Amino acid sequence: MPLADRIALVTGAGQGIGEASALALAAAGADVVAVDIDGQSASDTASAISATGRRSLAVQADMGDVRDIDRMVAEAIAAFGRIDILVNNAGVTRRAYIMDLTEEDWDRIHRVNSKGVFFCLQRVAREMIPRRSGRIVNIASIAGKGFAGTSNAIYAASKGAVIALTKTAAQQLGRHDINVNAVCPGIVRTSLYLNMIGTIAEKEGVPMEAIEQRYANDVPLKRANEPEDIAAMVVFLASPGARNITGQSFNVDGGLIPD
């Protein structure tokens, strides 16, 4: 178990990429703090981890609220004494054309995807710096690298911010032996994605499977990601094998965009 006795904190752990990452980290030996704005979802993930024999803690918290971030970290430290791994995953979006986006969309998306990621990284780094050790994995997106199929322009801007933050944080935290990297998923079969596919299918009056296949056909490997595909990269970046990797953003997209 490459992550035996490590303590991981995963935001947005109630479903999708966050849930898969929390379970994969536990399978690799880590004890996991599962955080989600939906307290029941966080509890469900924590229970699934506990069933594997690893220790777990569920925390309900809003990653757009700095006070909630402070409380989340305090609860994690009280329970486990430290945080070795942060998976900065919580995020929001909606599908919209650039001319239909509003100031409310900007504030809502950047509140979590940009502000939340920064202050979560900063707060956890405060715990890692004295110990001179830590792994931070930010979940960005190929949308932040210009993917034409992004859900909307504001979401793309927020994920571009995560990629830029990753580079600067890696440069400034490296002296404390803290690695900071980003994972940039392509199409991932999360509930959010499937809901979007369902909306398009209803609008066009075609089966949902046809829309899924249309999107998959654009991927060189001809398949969308499952959340577990992203989780596998998260586990690697948290593992000893990635000890000399920092400041990078890795696409997991089946070849959708070159990088």
MARTITI-283761 format. One record per residue: residue number from 1; residue in one letter; x, z, y of N, C-alpha, C in turn. Coordinates in steps of 0.02 Angstrom, whole numbers, plus 50000, padded with zeros to 5 digits. Each point is the difference from the previous one (the first is absolute). Example, Ala and Ser with C-alpha at 12.3 -4.5 7.8 and 13.67 -1.06 7.14 Angstrom:
% MARTITI-283761
PT     i   aa    n_xx    n_zz    n_yy   ca_xx   ca_zz   ca_yy    c_xx    c_zz    c_yy
PT     1    A   50660   50390   49716   49955   50000   50059   50045   50000   50060
PT     2    S   49982   49964   50053   50042   50003   50059   49961   50037   50055
This chain:
% MARTITI-283761
PT     i   aa    n_xx    n_zz    n_yy   ca_xx   ca_zz   ca_yy    c_xx    c_zz    c_yy
PT     1    M   50042   50000   49940   49958   50000   50060   50044   50000   50062
PT     2    P   50005   49944   50035   50046   49994   50057   49983   50045   50059
PT     3    L   49937   50022   50004   49980   50042   50057   49983   50071   49978
PT     4    A   50028   50022   49946   49986   50068   49975   50015   50052   50053
PT     5    D   49952   50044   50011   50006   50057   50047   50001   49979   50073
PT     6    R   49984   49937   50016   49993   49979   50069   49929   50016   50024
PT     7    I   49995   50012   50066   49934   50012   50030   49983   49940   50044
PT     8    A   49944   49968   49984   49979   49940   50037   49935   50014   50038
PT     9    L   49994   49972   50059   49938   50004   50039   49977   49928   50012
PT    10    V   49938   49986   49981   49972   49932   50005   49937   50003   50043
PT    11    T   50000   49962   50055   49940   49996   50042   49956   49942   49976
PT    12    G   49935   50006   50014   49954   49949   49975   49999   49998   49925
PT    13    A   50007   50059   49968   50009   50003   49928   49935   50000   49960
PT    14    G   49944   49993   50035   49936   50005   49966   49979   49937   49963
PT    15    Q   50031   49944   50016   49981   49937   49967   50056   49949   50010
PT    16    G   49993   49943   49966   50043   49943   50011   50074   50013   49990
PT    17    I   50040   49974   50047   50072   50006   49996   50023   50072   50000
PT    18    G   49968   50041   50042   50019   50070   50004   49988   50037   49935
PT    19    E   49942   49990   49970   49985   50032   49936   50049   49977   49946
PT    20    A   50011   49934   49996   50046   49974   49949   50070   50027   50011
PT    21    S   50022   50006   50063   50067   50025   50014   50006   50074   49981
PT    22    A   49948   50039   50016   50001   50071   49982   50006   50009   49925
PT    23    L   49961   49962   49962   50002   50005   49927   50066   49976   49972
PT    24    A   50027   49947   50029   50064   49973   49975   50058   50048   50015
PT    25    L   49999   50032   50057   50051   50050   50017   49996   50059   49951
PT    26    A   49939   50020   49985   49992   50055   49952   50025   49980   49931
PT    27    A   49986   49938   49980   50023   49976   49935   50076   49997   49997
PT    28    A   50032   49992   50059   50073   49999   50003   50030   50070   50007
PT    29    G   49957   50051   50000   50023   50069   49999   49988   50041   50062
PT    30    A   49973   49970   50053   49990   50036   50063   49937   50043   49999
PT    31    D   50002   50054   50038   49939   50036   50018   49975   49969   50065
PT    32    V   49934   49996   50007   49972   49957   50053   49948   50035   50042
PT    33    V   50007   49994   50066   49949   50020   50048   49959   49937   50015
PT    34    A   49936   50000   49980   49956   49943   50010   49958   50012   50062
PT    35    V   50009   49958   50050   49967   50008   50064   49951   49942   50012
PT    36    D   49941   50016   50025   49952   49948   50017   49951   50027   50051
PT    37    I   49973   49956   50041   49949   50021   50048   49936   50021   49964
PT    38    D   49991   49974   49940   49944   50020   49956   50026   50054   49953
PT    39    G   49979   50061   50013   50025   50057   49961   49985   49994   49926
PT    40    Q   49941   49974   49983   49983   49993   49929   50045   49951   49965
PT    41    S   50015   49944   50033   50045   49951   49971   50070   50029   49989
PT    42    A   50023   50039   50049   50066   50033   49993   49999   50047   49940
PT    43    S   49945   50037   49992   49994   50047   49944   49998   49963   49933
PT    44    D   49966   49943   49998   49997   49962   49938   50069   49976   49979
PT    45    T   50039   49975   50049   50068   49978   49984   50043   50059   49977
PT    46    A   49995   50056   50036   50039   50059   49981   49982   50024   49930
PT    47    S   49936   49997   49983   49979   50021   49933   50028   49954   49947
PT    48    A   50002   49935   50014   50028   49952   49952   50074   50013   49990
PT    49    I   50035   50020   50053   50071   50016   49994   50010   50064   49959
PT    50    S   49960   50050   50015   50004   50063   49963   49989   49990   49925
PT    51    A   49956   49952   49984   49986   49987   49929   50060   49972   49963
PT    52    T   50049   49973   50038   50061   49974   49968   50052   50054   49989
PT    53    G   49987   50060   50027   50048   50054   49993   50043   50012   50060
PT    54    R   49994   49958   50052   50037   50010   50061   49960   50045   50048
PT    55    R   50034   50033   50045   49965   50040   50051   49973   49954   50054
PT    56    S   49944   50020   50030   49970   49959   50052   49963   50043   50050
PT    57    L   49990   49972   50059   49962   50033   50053   49960   49948   50036
PT    58    A   49937   50012   50011   49957   49955   50039   49994   50026   50071
PT    59    V   50008   49955   50048   49993   50018   50071   49956   49949   50034
PT    60    Q   49948   50024   50033   49958   49956   50041   50030   49999   50070
PT    61    A   50016   49940   50025   50030   49995   50066   49990   49929   50028
PT    62    D   49993   49997   50066   49993   49937   50036   50068   49981   50029
PT    63    M   50029   49945   49977   50068   49982   50021   50003   49974   50072
PT    64    G   49943   49993   50032   49999   49982   50071   50001   50061   50045
PT    65    D   50000   50059   49971   49998   50063   50038   50065   50038   49987
PT    66    V   50041   50008   50052   50065   50032   49992   49993   50072   49978
PT    67    R   49947   50034   50021   49989   50069   49977   49987   50002   49926
PT    68    D   49963   49951   49975   49988   49997   49928   50065   49985   49962
PT    69    I   50042   49958   50029   50065   49986   49968   50042   50063   49996
PT    70    D   50002   50039   50054   50037   50063   49999   49973   50047   49947
PT    71    R   49934   50005   49996   49969   50045   49950   50015   49976   49930
PT    72    M   49995   49935   49989   50014   49971   49934   50070   50018   49976
PT    73    V   50050   49991   50044   50068   50015   49981   50009   50075   49988
PT    74    A   49970   50041   50042   50004   50073   49991   49971   50021   49932
PT    75    E   49945   49969   49980   49970   50017   49936   50045   49978   49942
PT    76    A   50030   49941   50008   50045   49975   49947   50061   50046   49993
PT    77    I   50029   50021   50056   50059   50044   49998   49981   50068   49972
PT    78    A   49941   50025   50018   49979   50065   49974   49991   49997   49924
PT    79    A   49977   49944   49975   49987   49994   49928   50064   49986   49960
PT    80    F   50044   49957   50027   50057   49976   49960   50068   50015   50029
PT    81    G   50002   50022   50063   50064   50019   50029   50040   49945   50034
PT    82    R   49984   49938   49985   50037   49944   50029   49961   49935   49987
PT    83    I   50023   49947   50033   49974   49932   49987   50061   49955   49990
PT    84    D   50006   49970   49942   50056   49956   49986   49983   49927   50013
PT    85    I   49936   49983   49991   49979   49929   50005   49936   49997   50041
PT    86    L   49999   49955   50048   49938   49986   50038   49980   49928   49987
PT    87    V   49938   49990   49979   49971   49933   49996   49947   49995   50055
PT    88    N   50018   49965   50053   49960   49995   50061   49952   49941   49991
PT    89    N   49944   50012   49968   49957   49946   49976   49934   49992   50038
PT    90    A   49973   50053   50028   49933   49997   50030   49994   49944   50051
PT    91    G   49946   49963   49997   49991   49945   50048   49928   49977   50001
PT    92    V   49981   49964   50054   49932   49975   50008   50003   49928   50026
PT    93    T   49946   49962   49990   49995   49933   50028   49927   49978   49996
PT    94    R   49987   49941   50023   49937   49964   49988   50015   49926   50008
PT    95    R   49960   49958   49968   50012   49928   50004   49966   49973   50062
PT    96    A   50039   49967   50044   49971   49973   50062   50045   49947   50029
PT    97    Y   49969   49951   50033   50035   49948   50038   50029   50030   50063
PT    98    I   50056   49974   50023   50035   50030   50056   49957   50008   50062
PT    99    M   49955   49952   50012   49959   50003   50060   49941   50048   49994
PT   100    D   49989   50027   49941   49945   50047   49990   50023   50073   49999
PT   101    L   50065   50011   50005   50026   50068   49998   49990   50035   50067
PT   102    T   49995   50066   49997   49983   50039   50059   50052   50054   50014
PT   103    E   49994   50031   50058   50043   50057   50015   49989   50056   49950
PT   104    E   49938   50008   49978   49986   50052   49950   50038   49985   49935
PT   105    D   50003   49936   49980   50039   49981   49941   50074   50017   50009
PT   106    W   50026   49983   50059   50071   50014   50014   50014   50075   49993
PT   107    D   49959   50041   50032   50012   50072   49999   49992   50029   49930
PT   108    R   49949   49978   49964   49988   50026   49932   50056   49981   49952
PT   109    I   50021   49938   50001   50051   49976   49952   50068   50029   50017
PT   110    H   50020   49998   50064   50067   50025   50017   50003   50077   49996
PT   111    R   49943   50033   50008   49999   50073   49995   50027   50023   49933
PT   112    V   49981   49966   49947   50022   50018   49932   50062   49961   49980
PT   113    N   49998   49934   50007   50052   49957   49972   50067   50005   50037
PT   114    S   49998   50015   50065   50062   50004   50039   50015   50073   50019
PT   115    K   49955   50030   50039   50010   50069   50021   50005   50047   49940
PT   116    G   49955   49994   49953   50000   50044   49943   50063   49994   49958
PT   117    V   50022   49938   49988   50061   49989   49961   50060   50030   50035
PT   118    F   50005   49990   50066   50057   50028   50037   50001   50076   49997
PT   119    F   49944   50032   50017   50002   50073   50004   50004   50033   49932
PT   120    C   49975   49967   49949   50009   50026   49932   50073   49996   49980
PT   121    L   50031   49943   50013   50072   49992   49987   50041   50052   50037
PT   122    Q   49985   50009   50065   50038   50047   50041   49992   50071   49975
PT   123    R   49938   50019   49984   49987   50069   49979   50033   50016   49933
PT   124    V   49996   49954   49953   50032   50011   49935   50076   49999   50007
PT   125    A   50025   49956   50043   50073   49998   50011   50026   50066   50027
PT   126    R   49960   50035   50039   50022   50066   50025   50014   50048   49942
PT   127    E   49964   49992   49945   50011   50042   49941   50059   49974   49959
PT   128    M   50012   49935   50001   50054   49971   49960   50068   50009   50032
PT   129    I   50004   49998   50066   50065   50001   50035   50041   50062   49982
PT   130    P   49972   50060   50001   50043   50059   49984   50026   49999   49929
PT   131    R   49965   49966   49955   50021   49996   49930   50046   49941   49987
PT   132    R   50008   49957   50051   50042   49940   49996   49982   49959   49938
PT   133    S   49935   49986   49993   49978   49962   49942   49928   49979   50011
PT   134    G   49984   49938   49980   49930   49979   50004   49992   49925   49990
PT   135    R   49942   49981   49975   49981   49930   49993   49933   49990   50034
PT   136    I   49997   49952   50045   49938   49983   50034   49984   49927   49984
PT   137    V   49940   49989   49974   49977   49932   49984   49937   49987   50041
PT   138    N   50005   49954   50048   49943   49980   50041   49965   49940   49968
PT   139    I   49935   50003   49994   49963   49942   49974   49980   49957   50059
PT   140    A   50033   49943   50006   49985   49952   50054   49956   49944   49970
PT   141    S   50017   49938   50013   49961   49943   49974   50036   49936   50018
PT   142    I   49990   49948   49961   50026   49935   50020   49964   49975   50062
PT   143    A   49944   50031   50017   49966   49984   50063   50047   50013   50059
PT   144    G   50043   50050   49994   50048   50016   50053   50057   49951   50004
PT   145    K   50002   49952   49954   50052   49948   50000   49971   49931   50013
PT   146    G   49937   49997   50020   49971   49936   50019   49956   49968   49948
PT   147    F   49978   50036   49949   49956   49971   49949   49935   49976   50031
PT   148    A   49984   49937   49991   49942   49969   50033   49934   50029   49974
PT   149    G   50000   50028   49941   49938   50026   49971   49985   50072   50018
PT   150    T   50033   50027   50051   49989   50070   50019   49927   50013   50017
PT   151    S   49978   50062   49992   49931   50018   50014   49984   49991   50074
PT   152    N   50048   50017   50044   49990   49986   50072   50066   50009   50037
PT   153    A   50002   49976   50062   50062   50000   50039   50023   50071   50018
PT   154    I   49953   50045   50012   50019   50069   50018   50032   50034   49940
PT   155    Y   49971   49989   49941   50030   50028   49939   50071   49973   49991
PT   156    A   50009   49935   50010   50067   49970   49995   50048   50033   50048
PT   157    A   49978   50011   50061   50043   50033   50050   50018   50070   49979
PT   158    S   49953   50036   49971   50013   50069   49978   50051   50002   49944
PT   159    K   49996   49952   49954   50047   49998   49944   50069   49974   50022
PT   160    G   50000   49957   50051   50064   49981   50029   50035   50060   50031
PT   161    A   49960   50044   50030   50027   50061   50029   50030   50045   49946
PT   162    V   49968   50003   49942   50026   50041   49945   50068   49973   49976
PT   163    I   50006   49934   49996   50063   49970   49979   50055   50015   50050
PT   164    A   49985   49994   50065   50050   50015   50051   50019   50074   50000
PT   165    L   49950   50043   49991   50013   50072   49996   50045   50016   49942
PT   166    T   49988   49968   49944   50041   50011   49940   50074   49987   50014
PT   167    K   50013   49945   50034   50070   49982   50014   50033   50052   50046
PT   168    T   49966   50018   50054   50029   50047   50047   50006   50070   49970
PT   169    A   49950   50021   49963   50002   50066   49968   50058   50004   49950
PT   170    A   50010   49945   49963   50055   49999   49952   50068   50007   50035
PT   171    Q   50007   49967   50057   50063   50004   50038   50012   50070   50026
PT   172    Q   49947   50033   50024   50009   50065   50032   49998   50059   49952
PT   173    L   49969   49991   49942   49997   50054   49951   50052   49995   49945
PT   174    G   50036   49944   49999   50050   49991   49948   50053   50054   50002
PT   175    R   50018   50024   50059   50052   50052   50006   49979   50065   49965
PT   176    H   49935   50007   49987   49975   50059   49965   49987   49985   49925
PT   177    D   50024   49943   49977   49992   49979   49930   49926   49992   49983
PT   178    I   49962   49973   50047   49930   49984   49989   49992   49924   49998
PT   179    N   49974   49975   49945   49988   49928   49993   49930   49984   50023
PT   180    V   49993   49946   50039   49935   49978   50024   49992   49926   49984
PT   181    N   49950   49983   49961   49986   49930   49983   49926   49986   50005
PT   182    A   49983   49936   49999   49929   49980   50002   49985   49954   49942
PT   183    V   49940   50005   49975   49973   49953   49951   49947   49958   50035
PT   184    C   50004   49935   49991   49953   49954   50033   49958   49964   49947
PT   185    P   49943   50029   49983   49957   49968   49950   49970   49935   50026
PT   186    G   49986   49955   49952   49960   49942   50015   49927   50016   49984
PT   187    I   49967   49956   49963   49931   50013   49980   50000   50053   49945
PT   188    V   49962   50053   50011   49995   50055   49952   49927   50012   49983
PT   189    R   49985   50006   49936   49930   50009   49978   49979   50073   50007
PT   190    T   49996   50023   50063   49974   50066   50015   49925   49993   50014
PT   191    S   49966   50057   50006   49929   49998   50016   49988   49967   50068
PT   192    L   50046   50011   50048   49994   49969   50065   50002   49924   49994
PT   193    Y   50046   49974   49960   50006   49928   49990   49939   49972   49964
PT   194    L   49978   50035   49948   49942   49976   49963   49937   50000   50042
PT   195    N   49993   50050   50044   49943   50000   50046   50002   49940   50047
PT   196    M   50060   49983   50024   50008   49943   50043   49982   49935   49963
PT   197    I   50024   49995   49938   49984   49941   49959   49925   49995   49990
PT   198    G   49968   50057   49987   49928   50000   49991   49962   49977   50061
PT   199    T   50024   50020   50059   49968   49978   50063   50006   49925   50009
PT   200    I   50059   49973   49986   50011   49927   50006   49956   49963   49950
PT   201    A   49998   50025   49939   49960   49967   49948   49926   49999   50019
PT   202    E   49975   50056   50027   49930   50003   50021   49986   49951   50057
PT   203    K   50047   49997   50046   49992   49955   50058   49999   49927   49978
PT   204    E   50042   49982   49951   50005   49931   49978   49951   49984   49943
PT   205    G   49969   50051   49972   49952   49989   49947   50032   49977   49935
PT   206    V   50060   50026   49985   50036   49982   49939   50018   50063   49962
PT   207    P   50016   49995   49935   50020   50060   49963   50064   50031   50028
PT   208    M   50003   50066   49995   50059   50037   50023   50063   49976   49964
PT   209    E   49994   49984   49936   50058   49978   49961   50030   49936   50028
PT   210    A   49957   49957   50029   50025   49937   50028   50043   50012   50062
PT   211    I   49980   50050   50040   50039   50016   50059   50066   50032   49980
PT   212    E   49998   50043   49951   50062   50031   49975   50049   49947   49974
PT   213    Q   49973   49951   49963   50043   49947   49973   50029   49957   50055
PT   214    R   49961   49988   50053   50023   49961   50057   50062   50032   50031
PT   215    Y   49996   50066   50009   50057   50036   50030   50059   50001   49952
PT   216    A   49987   50010   49936   50054   50003   49950   50036   49933   49995
PT   217    N   49965   49945   50010   50030   49934   49996   50053   49988   50053
PT   218    D   49996   50038   50055   50050   49994   50053   50064   50037   49985
PT   219    V   49998   50042   49948   50059   50040   49982   50041   49961   49949
PT   220    P   50066   49991   50012   50040   49963   49952   49994   50025   49928
PT   221    L   49996   50066   49990   49992   50027   49933   49928   49999   49975
PT   222    K   49954   49976   50043   49930   49989   49982   49963   50064   49981
PT   223    R   50020   50055   50029   49963   50062   49988   50010   50047   50059
PT   224    A   49948   50039   50014   50004   50052   50052   50036   50060   49970
PT   225    N   50024   50044   50044   50029   50063   49978   49945   50047   49976
PT   226    E   50016   50041   49951   49963   50060   49987   50035   50057   50038
PT   227    P   49965   50054   50017   50033   50055   50036   50062   50025   49964
PT   228    E   50001   49996   49934   50057   50024   49962   50063   49959   50013
PT   229    D   49992   49937   50020   50058   49959   50017   50036   50027   50062
PT   230    I   49962   50024   50047   50029   50029   50061   50030   50068   49982
PT   231    A   49965   50038   49959   50024   50067   49981   50067   49996   49965
PT   232    A   50012   49947   49961   50064   49993   49965   50057   49994   50049
PT   233    M   49990   49964   50055   50052   49995   50051   50010   50066   50036
PT   234    V   49945   50036   50012   50004   50066   50032   50043   50046   49958
PT   235    V   49988   50002   49936   50038   50044   49955   50074   49981   50001
PT   236    F   50014   49935   49998   50071   49979   50001   50034   50024   50064
PT   237    L   49968   49990   50058   50031   50019   50064   50009   50076   50006
PT   238    A   49960   50038   49962   50007   50073   50000   50051   50024   49949
PT   239    S   50025   49955   49958   50041   50019   49943   50075   49999   50017
PT   240    P   50041   50031   49958   50072   50000   50011   50030   49930   50003
PT   241    G   49970   49952   49966   50026   49932   50000   49998   49967   50068
PT   242    A   49960   50027   50047   49994   49971   50067   50037   50041   50052
PT   243    R   50049   50040   49978   50032   50048   50046   50036   49966   50058
PT   244    N   50020   49937   49991   50037   49967   50053   49959   49944   50033
PT   245    I   49935   50005   49995   49955   49951   50031   49962   50034   50055
PT   246    T   50005   49975   50061   49962   50028   50056   49991   49948   50054
PT   247    G   49947   50007   50039   49986   49955   50055   49973   49932   49979
PT   248    Q   49976   49995   49938   49978   49935   49973   49923   49998   49994
PT   249    S   49973   49940   50000   49928   49991   49988   49993   49949   49943
PT   250    F   49972   50022   49945   49997   49961   49939   49930   49971   49989
PT   251    N   49996   49934   49994   49937   49968   49985   49983   50008   49926
PT   252    V   49939   50019   49986   49973   49999   49931   49937   49959   50006
PT   253    D   50007   49934   49992   49945   49955   50019   49993   49939   49954
PT   254    G   50036   50000   49944   49995   49943   49956   50029   49936   50028
PT   255    G   50040   50005   50054   50031   49942   50030   49961   49969   50057
PT   256    L   49951   50036   50028   49957   49971   50052   50039   49977   50062
PT   257    I   50047   50042   50023   50039   49979   50057   50074   50008   49985
PT   258    P   50043   49955   50024   50072   50008   49990   50028   50051   50046
PT   259    D   50052   50034   49979   50030   50052   50042   50075   50004   49986
